[in-house]
Amino acid sequence: MLILSKEIQNFIHANLKTDLHSLLLKKSPFQEVSMQEIVQQIKGRKVAEKKFPFLLREGIIFPPNLNLEQASSQSTAEFKSQNLKGQKFLDLTSGFGIDAYFLSRNFEEITLVEQNLDLLEIVKHNWGILGRKANFVRENLEDFLTQNHEKFDLVYLDPARRDEHKNKKFLLEDLSPNLLEIQEKLLEISDKIIIKLSPLIDISYLISALGNISRIEIIAVKNEVKELLVFIEKDLRNEDVEISCINLESEDSVFNFKFKEEKSAASEFSEPLDFLYIPNNAVLKSGAFNLVSCKFALRKLHPNTHFYTSRKKVENFPGRVLEIRTIDSKEIKKGEKYNIISKNHPLSPDEIKKKYRISDGGNRYLIFTQSERGKVILKSL
Ligand SMILES: C[S@@+](CC[C@H](N)C(=O)[O-])C[C@H]1O[C@@H](n2cnc3c(N)ncnc32)[C@H](O)[C@@H]1O
């Protein structure tokens, strides 16, 4: 491939820091390769530096932006690959192949299905460079499933969103492939299916719409929820879905529970005591608001404020723990620096900063929230 010639690769490396907009306006110094193709490689390398550093080596080709955005990160893919092992692995939505590369590393035979020919060619080339073998199938996965008679130990899917109507309720029908249409077929070819979904999807809806779910992992990286990983099993022994809340690249412990447990749990309430607990975003996404109170013997501040409190410090809480005291607004001095948190409180952090003439920063927290008695301000010690 021309893009891999020494001259063009040298040009790419020399321009890694150049402004890409101005570069795009220039004429390509190479006759056979356009500036657009060159810029695509520069962008790819830049994305790879953060998202998939294992691809920062000679000979790797990067696809267009959309495929880079749709690909999983190396860190989540590596996490998902833990404990996966077997003979035959099938990824029905290969994309740029990041998930497939890691998830299949302990399998003997790997099949990647992708409808986008150009993308599949890139993956095929890169896997050659990385020394990995696979059957690369350029096909619509629905057609593949109709023709296929093979069985697999694990089938993986990471569906793409058909449209970007961000405010619309997220439904499984909005995905390509439509999982509801192919689920039966999937269970015919494998006893175990893993599906990656957007964190925007509602977990109760997911459980009621898709059958045979054994487990859902809510995966956050540095407290930003990145994906829901759904495990489907043909022979389900337990009816109740296990939920795991994971915050990678943090010190937080994993929080596990059974989905139905939350329904039967009840919170106890209290005014702020000596410690304040703020669950991480994976736990908040799980909706286990009462279970957090029960399992850690903590009291909730208010039905709509997912903050908890205790007299004595509880260890291994999946989130932030602050030693606090309740203060009067007069104690806030003009010009002081705080990390401001506002939850279930009428003022936004910006309004708070303006009103009290304080700014962001430092290592103390100021928390504006509500307990059952009304508005409260808490300060970390
Ligand atoms: C979100 S991306 C997958 C990213 C991949 N997991 C990774 O880590 O690089 C989804 C891919 O599925 C492909 N796809 C969607 N619907 C498909 C279908 N019906 N048949 C085959 N491929 C499909 C899309 O072309 C897209 O490349």
The ligand as an SDF file (V2000), in Angstrom:
LIG
                    3D

 27 29  0  0  0  0  0  0  0  0999 V2000
  -19.3650   -0.1460   16.8800 C   0  0  0  0  0  0  0  0  0  0  0  0
  -18.5460   -0.8440   15.5480 S   0  0  0  0  0  0  0  0  0  0  0  0
  -17.5870   -2.1330   16.2470 C   0  0  0  0  0  0  0  0  0  0  0  0
  -16.2930   -1.6720   16.8650 C   0  0  0  0  0  0  0  0  0  0  0  0
  -15.4410   -2.8000   17.3850 C   0  0  0  0  0  0  0  0  0  0  0  0
  -16.0390   -3.4830   18.4950 N   0  0  0  0  0  0  0  0  0  0  0  0
  -14.0630   -2.3150   17.7720 C   0  0  0  0  0  0  0  0  0  0  0  0
  -13.6970   -2.3920   18.9670 O   0  0  0  0  0  0  0  0  0  0  0  0
  -13.3230   -1.8410   16.8920 O   0  0  0  0  0  0  0  0  0  0  0  0
  -19.8420   -1.7090   14.7420 C   0  0  0  0  0  0  0  0  0  0  0  0
  -19.4860   -2.2990   13.3770 C   0  0  0  0  0  0  0  0  0  0  0  0
  -20.5310   -3.2040   13.0150 O   0  0  0  0  0  0  0  0  0  0  0  0
  -20.7140   -3.1450   11.6230 C   0  0  0  0  0  0  0  0  0  0  0  0
  -22.0850   -3.5990   11.3550 N   0  0  0  0  0  0  0  0  0  0  0  0
  -23.2450   -3.0130   11.7680 C   0  0  0  0  0  0  0  0  0  0  0  0
  -24.3060   -3.6980   11.3170 N   0  0  0  0  0  0  0  0  0  0  0  0
  -23.8180   -4.7490   10.6360 C   0  0  0  0  0  0  0  0  0  0  0  0
  -24.4280   -5.8200    9.9170 C   0  0  0  0  0  0  0  0  0  0  0  0
  -25.7430   -5.9240    9.8590 N   0  0  0  0  0  0  0  0  0  0  0  0
  -23.6260   -6.7310    9.3220 N   0  0  0  0  0  0  0  0  0  0  0  0
  -22.2670   -6.6120    9.3930 C   0  0  0  0  0  0  0  0  0  0  0  0
  -21.6330   -5.6180   10.0380 N   0  0  0  0  0  0  0  0  0  0  0  0
  -22.3950   -4.7000   10.6470 C   0  0  0  0  0  0  0  0  0  0  0  0
  -20.4920   -1.6900   11.2760 C   0  0  0  0  0  0  0  0  0  0  0  0
  -20.0920   -1.5670    9.9230 O   0  0  0  0  0  0  0  0  0  0  0  0
  -19.3980   -1.2740   12.2630 C   0  0  0  0  0  0  0  0  0  0  0  0
  -18.1240   -1.3410   11.6720 O   0  0  0  0  0  0  0  0  0  0  0  0
  1  2  1  0
  2  3  1  0
  2 10  1  0
  3  4  1  0
  4  5  1  0
  5  6  1  0
  5  7  1  0
  7  8  2  0
  7  9  1  0
 10 11  1  0
 11 12  1  0
 11 26  1  0
 12 13  1  0
 13 14  1  0
 13 24  1  0
 14 15  1  0
 14 23  1  0
 15 16  2  0
 16 17  1  0
 17 18  1  0
 17 23  2  0
 18 19  1  0
 18 20  2  0
 20 21  1  0
 21 22  2  0
 22 23  1  0
 24 25  1  0
 24 26  1  0
 26 27  1  0
M  CHG  2   2   1   9  -1
M  END
$$$$
